Amino acid sequence: MEQTRLTIVAELYMREMGARQFYETIGGSSYASVRRHFLKLVEHGWLRKARTASAGALGGRPEALYRSTELAVIDDETWHEIPVSIRDAIMVQLLEEIGGRLGEALEQRTSDARPDGIAVFRTIEVDERAWCEAQRAVERCFKVVLDEQTDAKIRLDRSTEDPLLMVVNLAAFEAPGRTLEGFRPLPRASVTSPPPPWPQRVGRVFADRLDLEIVDELNRSTLTPAELRARLGGSSNLFLLRRCMRLTDLGWVVNTETGGSDRRQRTYRFRAAAPAVSESDIYELIPGPVRMGRTWEAFKPFVETTIAAVNAGSFNNRFDPHLTMTPLLLDGIAWAQVTKALRGLEETLERLEVELAKRRGRAGFSGFQAAFLVSSFQAPQREPRR
């Protein structure tokens, strides 16, 4: 329900922090609100207390320092249970977060400052065998990245080395290019009544299982409240009508009512809504003058292909797509190890492409376009506000 909580979990996965230190470094509406977020995350198991820092360590009074217990990542099993339109919207939101991170790095000229940065985006015609191997390689690489962050935490706690902030982006999904059986584009979410902020939209639809079931049904067909009641149950048609109207206000559903001006004669019909987004919505997070360099050149076609895949229904056509943005606070050893893992993934994709070129000429080859992103860049670190 709160973007600040997601930021806290991400930042404290990299390093230990207290509420006051977070507020002074990252920000928030007030110290009191940040402290409440910390306590809520502790209550629900997202944070654990690491230690109490002495007054001298922070230049003020003693403060409890916390670490995240895990990153806020959706596993494959959970992902498959989420309605497709909500999966698409989550991907679009993550694109915006990636664009925001890259924009900061481009403005501060850190994205391409190191020669060992990686920025590779490619589409490959794969068969099922190659897709499974490539997808497993991406998942293995992601796990290695997380392990290196864990090891770096321990070393940084024991050394005086200045940490480096690396952002790793990984993606693997079906690119548009073939007709998908049974796919019908969803109507765009209404832009006349802007929905609430993103975390509130997600938090509210996930708060009640019935809301997810309604959106899931409306991904399949346009339904009236009475038809929804026949499929899902419910206390009354009016109850489901009110639920659908609330989901419309949140931007998850489109209302296609028909009938006259008399409310008693109206027939309400609802359909799940596709995210209303374009490439320009992502690009506007990055000032025009800094759109250059190898990282930007990989990011631009990646955004175009991802949004095209969402619109064509191919991004979530398979149950196992991957899209992650992972900020990492690393020492020199971990930086080299993460870079090695990413290079290894890049080499795996290159090898698969060579093997696929040989198989494509054989009888019975059945392929589809798959898109892969392997990217890492140095990001600017935020300093405590004075």
C-alpha positions as CSV (number, residue, x, y, z in Angstrom):
1,M,0.0,0.0,0.0
2,E,3.0,2.3,0.4
3,Q,5.8,2.9,-2.1
4,T,8.0,3.9,0.9
5,R,7.8,0.4,2.3
6,L,9.0,-1.1,-1.0
7,T,11.9,1.3,-1.0
8,I,12.8,0.4,2.6
9,V,12.8,-3.3,1.8
10,A,15.1,-2.7,-1.3
11,E,17.5,-0.4,0.5
12,L,17.8,-2.6,3.6
13,Y,18.4,-5.7,1.6
14,M,21.7,-4.0,0.6
15,R,22.7,-2.6,4.0
16,E,21.5,-2.2,7.5
17,M,19.7,1.1,8.4
18,G,17.6,2.6,11.1
19,A,14.5,4.7,10.6
20,R,16.3,8.0,11.2
21,Q,19.2,7.2,8.9
22,F,16.8,6.1,6.2
23,Y,14.8,9.4,6.5
24,E,18.0,11.5,6.4
25,T,19.4,9.6,3.4
26,I,16.5,8.4,1.3
27,G,13.7,10.6,2.5
28,G,10.0,10.3,3.3
29,S,7.1,12.6,4.3
30,S,8.4,12.8,7.9
31,Y,10.6,10.8,10.3
32,A,7.5,9.8,12.2
33,S,5.9,8.3,9.1
34,V,9.2,6.4,8.2
35,R,9.4,5.0,11.7
36,R,5.8,3.7,11.4
37,H,6.7,2.0,8.1
38,F,9.7,0.4,9.8
39,L,7.5,-0.9,12.6
40,K,4.8,-2.2,10.2
41,L,7.5,-4.1,8.1
42,V,8.9,-5.6,11.3
43,E,5.4,-6.7,12.3
44,H,4.9,-8.5,9.1
45,G,8.4,-10.1,8.9
46,W,9.9,-8.0,6.2
47,L,12.5,-6.5,8.5
48,R,14.6,-7.9,11.3
49,K,16.6,-6.0,13.9
50,A,20.3,-6.4,13.3
51,R,21.8,-4.5,16.2
52,T,21.6,-1.2,18.1
53,A,24.2,1.4,17.0
54,S,25.9,3.4,19.6
55,A,25.5,7.2,19.7
56,G,29.1,7.7,18.4
57,A,28.5,5.6,15.3
58,L,25.7,7.8,14.0
59,G,26.6,11.1,15.5
60,G,23.4,11.2,17.6
61,R,21.4,9.0,20.0
62,P,21.5,5.2,19.8
63,E,19.3,3.7,17.1
64,A,18.1,0.2,16.2
65,L,19.4,-0.9,12.8
66,Y,17.5,-3.3,10.6
67,R,18.0,-5.5,7.6
68,S,15.4,-6.9,5.1
69,T,14.6,-10.6,5.5
70,E,14.2,-10.9,1.7
71,L,13.5,-8.9,-1.5
72,A,9.9,-8.3,-2.6
73,V,10.0,-10.7,-5.5
74,I,7.1,-12.7,-6.9
75,D,7.9,-16.3,-7.5
76,D,6.8,-18.3,-10.5
77,E,4.0,-20.2,-8.7
78,T,2.4,-17.0,-7.3
79,W,2.9,-15.1,-10.6
80,H,0.8,-17.8,-12.4
81,E,-2.1,-17.2,-10.0
82,I,-2.3,-13.4,-10.6
83,P,-4.8,-12.3,-13.3
84,V,-3.0,-11.6,-16.6
85,S,-4.0,-7.9,-16.8
86,I,-2.6,-7.3,-13.3
87,R,0.7,-9.1,-14.3
88,D,0.9,-6.8,-17.3
89,A,0.4,-3.8,-15.1
90,I,3.1,-4.9,-12.7
91,M,5.5,-5.3,-15.6
92,V,4.8,-1.8,-16.8
93,Q,5.3,-0.4,-13.3
94,L,8.7,-2.2,-13.1
95,L,9.6,-0.7,-16.4
96,E,9.0,2.7,-14.9
97,E,11.2,1.9,-11.9
98,I,14.0,0.7,-14.2
99,G,13.7,3.8,-16.3
100,G,13.8,6.0,-13.2
101,R,17.0,4.2,-12.0
102,L,18.6,4.5,-15.4
103,G,17.6,8.2,-15.7
104,E,19.4,9.0,-12.4
105,A,22.6,7.1,-13.6
106,L,22.6,8.8,-17.0
107,E,22.2,12.3,-15.5
108,Q,25.0,11.6,-13.0
109,R,27.1,10.0,-15.8
110,T,27.7,6.8,-13.9
111,S,25.8,4.3,-16.1
112,D,28.7,3.9,-18.6
113,A,31.5,5.1,-16.4
114,R,33.0,1.6,-15.9
115,P,34.3,-0.4,-18.8
116,D,33.0,-3.7,-17.3
117,G,29.3,-2.6,-17.5
118,I,27.0,-4.9,-19.5
119,A,24.2,-3.8,-21.7
120,V,22.8,-6.5,-24.0
121,F,19.3,-6.8,-25.4
122,R,18.5,-9.3,-28.1
123,T,15.6,-11.2,-29.6
124,I,16.2,-14.8,-30.7
125,E,14.0,-17.3,-32.5
126,V,14.0,-20.2,-30.0
127,D,12.3,-23.6,-29.8
128,E,11.0,-25.1,-26.5
129,R,14.3,-26.7,-25.7
130,A,16.3,-23.5,-26.1
131,W,13.8,-21.5,-24.2
132,C,13.9,-23.8,-21.2
133,E,17.7,-23.7,-21.2
134,A,17.8,-19.9,-21.5
135,Q,15.1,-19.3,-18.9
136,R,16.9,-21.6,-16.4
137,A,20.2,-19.8,-17.1
138,V,18.5,-16.4,-16.3
139,E,17.0,-17.8,-13.1
140,R,20.4,-19.2,-12.0
141,C,22.1,-15.9,-12.7
142,F,19.5,-14.0,-10.7
143,K,20.2,-16.3,-7.7
144,V,23.9,-15.8,-8.0
145,V,23.4,-12.1,-8.0
146,L,21.4,-12.3,-4.7
147,D,24.1,-14.6,-3.1
148,E,26.8,-12.1,-4.0
149,Q,24.9,-9.3,-2.3
150,T,24.7,-11.5,0.9
151,D,28.4,-12.2,0.8
152,A,29.2,-8.5,0.1
153,K,27.3,-7.4,3.2
154,I,29.5,-9.5,5.4
155,R,32.8,-8.3,3.8
156,L,31.7,-4.6,3.9
157,D,30.8,-4.8,7.6
158,R,34.4,-5.9,8.3
159,S,36.3,-3.5,5.9
160,T,36.8,0.2,5.3
161,E,36.2,-0.2,1.5
162,D,33.7,2.2,0.0
163,P,30.8,0.3,-1.5
164,L,29.6,0.6,-5.1
165,L,26.0,0.7,-6.1
166,M,25.2,-1.6,-9.1
167,V,21.8,-2.0,-10.7
168,V,21.2,-5.4,-12.5
169,N,18.4,-5.8,-14.9
170,L,17.4,-9.2,-16.2
171,A,14.6,-10.2,-18.6
172,A,13.4,-13.2,-20.5
173,F,10.0,-13.3,-22.2
174,E,8.2,-14.2,-25.4
175,A,8.4,-11.3,-27.9
176,P,5.5,-10.4,-30.2
177,G,5.6,-12.2,-33.6
178,R,3.1,-15.0,-33.7
179,T,-0.7,-15.1,-33.5
180,L,-1.8,-16.3,-30.1
181,E,-4.8,-18.6,-30.0
182,G,-7.7,-17.1,-28.2
183,F,-6.0,-13.8,-27.5
184,R,-8.3,-10.7,-27.6
185,P,-6.9,-7.3,-26.6
186,L,-8.4,-5.7,-23.5
187,P,-9.7,-2.2,-23.5
188,R,-7.3,0.4,-22.0
189,A,-7.9,1.6,-18.5
190,S,-9.7,4.9,-18.3
191,V,-7.6,8.0,-18.4
192,T,-10.4,10.4,-17.6
193,S,-10.3,9.4,-13.9
194,P,-6.7,8.8,-13.0
195,P,-6.4,5.8,-10.6
196,P,-4.8,6.1,-7.1
197,P,-1.0,5.8,-6.8
198,W,0.4,2.4,-7.9
199,P,1.0,0.8,-4.5
200,Q,-2.5,1.6,-3.4
201,R,-3.9,0.1,-6.6
202,V,-2.0,-3.1,-6.0
203,G,-2.6,-3.2,-2.3
204,R,-6.4,-2.8,-2.6
205,V,-6.9,-5.4,-5.3
206,F,-4.7,-7.9,-3.4
207,A,-6.5,-7.3,-0.1
208,D,-9.5,-9.4,-1.0
209,R,-9.3,-12.7,-2.9
210,L,-12.7,-12.0,-4.4
211,D,-11.3,-8.9,-6.2
212,L,-8.6,-11.0,-7.8
213,E,-11.2,-13.6,-8.9
214,I,-13.4,-10.9,-10.4
215,V,-10.5,-9.4,-12.4
216,D,-9.5,-12.9,-13.5
217,E,-13.0,-13.7,-14.8
218,L,-13.2,-10.3,-16.6
219,N,-9.9,-11.1,-18.4
220,R,-11.7,-14.0,-20.1
221,S,-14.9,-12.2,-21.1
222,T,-17.2,-9.2,-20.6
223,L,-19.7,-9.9,-17.8
224,T,-22.6,-8.4,-16.0
225,P,-22.8,-8.5,-12.2
226,A,-25.4,-11.2,-12.5
227,E,-23.2,-13.3,-14.7
228,L,-20.3,-12.8,-12.3
229,R,-22.5,-13.9,-9.4
230,A,-23.4,-17.1,-11.3
231,R,-19.7,-17.9,-11.7
232,L,-18.3,-16.7,-8.3
233,G,-21.2,-16.5,-6.0
234,G,-21.8,-13.4,-3.8
235,S,-24.5,-12.0,-1.6
236,S,-26.3,-10.1,-4.4
237,N,-25.9,-8.6,-7.8
238,L,-25.8,-5.2,-6.2
239,F,-22.8,-6.3,-4.1
240,L,-20.9,-7.4,-7.2
241,L,-21.9,-4.2,-9.0
242,R,-20.3,-2.1,-6.2
243,R,-17.2,-4.3,-6.3
244,C,-16.8,-3.8,-10.0
245,M,-17.4,-0.1,-9.8
246,R,-14.6,0.1,-7.1
247,L,-12.3,-1.9,-9.4
248,T,-13.1,0.6,-12.2
249,D,-12.1,3.5,-10.0
250,L,-8.8,1.7,-9.3
251,G,-8.1,1.2,-13.0
252,W,-8.4,-2.6,-13.0
253,V,-11.8,-2.8,-14.8
254,V,-13.6,-0.9,-17.6
255,N,-17.3,-0.3,-17.3
256,T,-19.2,-0.7,-20.7
257,E,-22.7,0.0,-19.5
258,T,-25.6,0.2,-21.9
259,G,-29.2,1.5,-21.7
260,G,-31.0,4.8,-21.2
261,S,-30.7,7.6,-18.8
262,D,-32.9,5.8,-16.3
263,R,-30.5,3.9,-13.9
264,R,-33.1,1.1,-13.6
265,Q,-32.8,0.4,-17.4
266,R,-29.0,0.3,-17.5
267,T,-27.1,-2.9,-18.1
268,Y,-23.7,-2.8,-16.6
269,R,-21.0,-4.8,-18.3
270,F,-17.4,-5.0,-17.1
271,R,-14.1,-6.1,-18.7
272,A,-10.6,-6.2,-17.3
273,A,-8.5,-3.2,-18.3
274,A,-5.1,-3.3,-20.0
275,P,-2.5,-0.8,-18.7
276,A,-2.6,2.5,-20.6
277,V,1.1,3.0,-21.4
278,S,3.4,3.8,-24.3
279,E,7.2,4.0,-24.8
280,S,7.1,7.8,-24.3
281,D,5.6,7.3,-20.8
282,I,8.8,5.4,-19.9
283,Y,11.2,7.6,-21.8
284,E,9.9,10.8,-20.2
285,L,11.6,9.6,-17.0
286,I,15.0,10.1,-18.7
287,P,15.9,13.7,-19.9
288,G,16.4,13.9,-23.6
289,P,20.0,15.3,-23.6
290,V,21.3,12.3,-21.6
291,R,19.7,9.5,-23.8
292,M,23.0,8.2,-25.1
293,G,25.6,5.5,-24.5
294,R,25.6,1.7,-24.5
295,T,23.2,1.3,-21.6
296,W,20.6,3.6,-23.2
297,E,21.0,1.9,-26.6
298,A,20.1,-1.5,-25.0
299,F,17.3,0.0,-22.9
300,K,15.4,1.7,-25.7
301,P,14.7,-1.5,-27.8
302,F,14.0,-3.4,-24.6
303,V,11.3,-1.0,-23.6
304,E,9.8,-1.0,-27.1
305,T,9.7,-4.8,-27.3
306,T,8.4,-5.2,-23.8
307,I,5.4,-2.8,-24.3
308,A,4.7,-4.4,-27.7
309,A,4.7,-7.8,-26.0
310,V,2.3,-6.6,-23.3
311,N,0.0,-5.2,-25.9
312,A,0.2,-8.4,-28.1
313,G,-0.4,-10.7,-25.1
314,S,2.9,-12.5,-25.6
315,F,4.7,-11.2,-22.5
316,N,2.6,-13.4,-20.2
317,N,1.7,-16.0,-22.8
318,R,4.2,-18.3,-21.0
319,F,4.0,-19.1,-17.3
320,D,7.7,-18.4,-16.7
321,P,8.7,-14.9,-17.9
322,H,11.4,-13.1,-16.0
323,L,11.8,-9.3,-15.3
324,T,13.8,-8.1,-12.4
325,M,15.6,-4.9,-11.3
326,T,18.1,-5.6,-8.5
327,P,20.0,-2.7,-6.8
328,L,23.2,-4.1,-5.1
329,L,25.6,-2.5,-2.7
330,L,28.9,-4.3,-3.5
331,D,32.6,-4.4,-2.7
332,G,35.1,-5.0,-5.4
333,I,35.1,-8.7,-5.1
334,A,31.3,-9.0,-5.4
335,W,31.3,-6.5,-8.3
336,A,33.7,-8.8,-10.2
337,Q,31.7,-11.9,-9.3
338,V,28.4,-10.4,-10.4
339,T,29.9,-9.2,-13.6
340,K,31.3,-12.7,-14.2
341,A,27.9,-14.2,-13.7
342,L,26.3,-11.8,-16.2
343,R,29.0,-12.4,-18.7
344,G,28.4,-16.1,-18.3
345,L,24.7,-15.6,-19.0
346,E,25.5,-13.5,-22.1
347,E,27.8,-16.3,-23.4
348,T,25.1,-18.9,-22.8
349,L,22.7,-16.9,-25.0
350,E,25.3,-16.5,-27.7
351,R,26.0,-20.3,-27.6
352,L,22.3,-21.1,-27.9
353,E,21.9,-18.7,-30.8
354,V,24.6,-20.6,-32.7
355,E,23.0,-24.0,-31.8
356,L,19.6,-22.7,-32.9
357,A,21.0,-21.6,-36.3
358,K,21.9,-25.2,-37.0
359,R,18.5,-26.6,-35.8
360,R,16.3,-24.1,-37.7
361,G,17.1,-25.8,-41.0
362,R,15.9,-29.1,-39.9
363,A,12.4,-30.5,-40.5
364,G,10.0,-30.1,-37.7
365,F,11.7,-27.0,-36.1
366,S,9.0,-24.9,-34.4
367,G,10.1,-21.7,-32.9
368,F,9.0,-18.3,-31.5
369,Q,10.7,-15.0,-30.8
370,A,12.1,-14.6,-27.3
371,A,13.6,-11.5,-25.9
372,F,16.5,-11.3,-23.4
373,L,18.0,-8.4,-21.4
374,V,21.3,-8.6,-19.5
375,S,22.3,-5.3,-18.1
376,S,24.4,-3.9,-15.2
377,F,25.5,-0.3,-14.5
378,Q,26.8,1.8,-11.7
379,A,24.2,4.0,-10.1
380,P,24.7,7.1,-8.0
381,Q,24.4,6.7,-4.3
382,R,22.3,9.0,-2.2
383,E,24.0,10.9,0.5
384,P,22.5,12.0,3.8
385,R,20.7,15.3,3.6
386,R,22.2,18.2,5.4
